[in-house]
Amino acid sequence: MQNLLQTSITFQNNRALLLPIEELEPAFEELSKVAYIPGIWLYSPGGPMTETRLRNYIQTALDEKAKGVSYPFMIFDKKTNEIAGSTRYMNIVPEHKRLEIGHTWLAPQFHGAGLNKANKYELLRFAFEELDCNRVELKTDNRNNRSKKAMMKIGAKVDGILRSHMVLHDGFIRDSIYLSIIKEEWEGLKETIFGEFNISKTS
């Protein structure tokens, strides 16, 4: 797992293109085009995005990548040829063959348009088929019904709710809901929920 995550990984299918975040300034230039829309960060622990916070956000992702605990991507919509948001592998635990897909955000105009499903397919396929993961985790603020529905729609099952899990920027104490997909479930989901993405490329 660690060896693969030390290489440059690009994912694409007929809808999504995921490019690795490798340097601060190029990523900042792209993500600045969509990152400052207030609604994106409604449930974010850090609150509304600013220029300083975006730079810190990207630099933290790069620092965690260097440590082998995260692998961040920029998401592009191939239908419109536009930057749409970001996502990453995070909380990577090679010895337990486990990781989380998180820090996923898309500009509102891409919500409900199939882009999230397209990028999740690539991330899940690589996690189970190349990284040999036993488990892929997802989590969100338990109030975030749109995010919960999106996770369940791709076949993730609820593991439970961690009460008083995070303190948000405004002092609100958040409950986090954890969901997961495990290796034994992947082939079935690949054929049913993700059947439309039967041609994909990884490099």
C-alpha positions in Angstrom: 0.0 0.0 0.0 2.7 2.5 1.0 4.7 2.0 -2.1 1.8 2.7 -4.4 0.8 5.8 -2.5 4.3 7.2 -2.9 3.8 7.4 -6.7 1.9 9.9 -8.8 -1.6 8.6 -9.2 -4.2 10.0 -11.7 -7.8 8.7 -12.0 -10.2 9.2 -14.8 -13.4 7.9 -16.3 -16.0 9.3 -18.7 -17.0 11.9 -16.1 -14.3 12.6 -13.5 -10.6 13.4 -13.6 -8.7 13.2 -10.3 -5.3 14.8 -10.3 -2.9 14.4 -7.4 -2.1 17.5 -5.4 1.7 17.7 -5.5 2.6 21.4 -5.1 1.0 24.2 -3.2 0.7 27.0 -5.7 -0.7 25.1 -8.7 -3.4 23.5 -6.4 -4.1 26.9 -4.8 -4.6 28.5 -8.2 -7.1 25.8 -9.3 -9.0 25.4 -6.1 -9.4 29.1 -5.6 -11.8 29.1 -8.5 -14.4 27.2 -6.5 -13.3 27.1 -2.8 -14.8 30.4 -1.5 -18.5 29.5 -2.0 -19.9 29.7 1.6 -22.3 26.8 1.3 -19.5 24.3 0.8 -18.2 24.7 4.3 -21.5 24.7 6.2 -20.5 21.6 8.2 -16.8 22.1 8.1 -14.9 22.1 11.4 -12.8 25.0 10.2 -15.6 27.2 9.0 -15.8 29.4 5.9 -12.9 29.2 3.5 -10.5 32.2 3.1 -7.3 32.6 1.1 -5.1 32.0 4.1 -7.1 29.0 5.2 -7.0 27.5 1.7 -3.3 27.7 1.6 -3.0 26.1 5.0 -5.6 23.4 4.0 -3.5 22.5 1.0 -0.2 22.6 2.8 -1.5 20.4 5.6 -2.6 17.9 2.9 0.9 17.9 1.4 2.5 17.5 4.8 0.3 14.5 5.6 1.0 13.1 2.2 4.7 13.3 2.9 4.1 11.3 6.1 2.1 8.7 4.3 -1.2 9.3 6.1 -3.0 11.2 3.3 -3.1 11.4 -0.5 -5.0 14.5 -1.8 -6.6 15.0 -5.2 -8.2 17.8 -7.2 -11.5 16.8 -8.8 -12.3 18.0 -12.4 -15.6 17.6 -14.2 -14.8 16.2 -17.7 -18.3 17.1 -18.9 -17.6 20.9 -18.4 -13.8 20.8 -18.2 -13.9 22.7 -14.9 -12.3 22.3 -11.5 -15.1 21.0 -9.2 -13.5 20.4 -5.8 -11.2 18.1 -3.8 -11.0 14.8 -2.0 -8.4 12.6 -0.5 -7.4 9.3 1.0 -6.8 10.0 4.6 -6.2 8.2 7.9 -4.3 5.6 6.0 -3.4 2.6 8.2 -1.4 0.0 6.1 -1.0 -2.6 8.8 -4.8 -2.9 9.1 -5.4 -2.4 5.4 -7.7 0.5 6.1 -8.2 4.0 4.9 -10.8 6.8 4.8 -12.1 8.8 1.9 -12.6 12.2 3.2 -12.2 16.0 3.0 -14.5 15.6 -0.1 -16.1 18.8 -1.3 -17.7 20.0 -4.5 -18.9 23.4 -5.6 -22.7 23.4 -5.4 -23.2 23.4 -9.2 -21.8 19.9 -9.3 -24.1 18.5 -6.6 -26.5 15.8 -7.7 -24.9 15.6 -11.2 -23.1 12.3 -10.9 -19.6 13.6 -10.4 -19.3 12.5 -6.8 -20.3 8.9 -7.8 -17.8 9.0 -10.6 -14.9 10.0 -8.4 -15.9 7.6 -5.6 -15.8 4.8 -8.1 -12.2 5.4 -9.0 -11.2 5.9 -5.3 -12.9 2.7 -4.2 -11.8 0.6 -7.1 -8.1 1.5 -6.5 -8.4 1.1 -2.7 -9.8 -2.4 -3.0 -8.2 -3.7 -6.2 -4.7 -2.1 -6.1 -4.1 -1.2 -2.4 -5.8 -4.4 -1.2 -7.8 -2.6 1.5 -10.1 -4.6 3.7 -12.1 -1.5 4.7 -12.8 2.0 3.4 -14.3 4.5 5.8 -16.4 7.6 5.3 -17.7 10.1 7.9 -19.7 13.3 8.1 -21.5 15.6 10.5 -24.6 13.7 11.6 -26.7 16.8 10.6 -25.4 16.7 7.0 -28.3 14.7 5.5 -27.2 15.4 1.9 -23.7 13.9 2.6 -25.2 10.9 4.4 -27.6 10.1 1.6 -24.8 10.4 -1.0 -22.7 7.9 1.0 -25.5 5.4 1.4 -26.3 5.8 -2.3 -23.0 4.3 -3.2 -23.5 1.4 -0.9 -21.8 2.5 2.3 -23.3 1.1 5.5 -23.7 2.9 8.8 -21.2 1.7 11.5 -22.4 4.1 14.2 -22.4 7.6 15.6 -19.5 9.1 17.6 -21.2 11.5 20.0 -19.5 14.8 20.8 -16.8 13.9 18.3 -15.6 17.3 17.2 -15.7 20.9 18.3 -16.4 23.2 15.3 -15.1 26.7 14.6 -18.2 28.3 16.2 -18.0 26.1 19.3 -20.7 23.7 18.2 -20.0 20.1 19.4 -20.5 17.8 16.5 -21.7 14.2 16.4 -20.0 12.3 13.5 -21.6 9.4 11.7 -19.2 6.7 10.4 -20.0 4.6 7.4 -17.9 2.0 5.5 -17.6 -0.4 2.6 -15.6 -3.6 3.1 -13.8 -5.8 0.6 -16.4 -8.5 0.5 -19.0 -5.9 -0.7 -17.0 -4.3 -3.4 -17.5 -6.6 -6.4 -21.3 -6.5 -5.9 -21.3 -2.7 -5.7 -19.0 -2.5 -8.7 -21.4 -4.4 -10.9 -24.6 -2.8 -9.6 -24.2 0.7 -8.3 -21.1 1.5 -10.4 -21.9 -0.5 -13.5 -21.8 2.5 -15.7 -18.1 3.0 -15.1 -16.9 -0.2 -16.7 -14.0 1.6 -18.6 -11.6 3.5 -16.4 -7.9 4.4 -16.5 -5.3 4.6 -13.7 -1.8 5.9 -14.2 
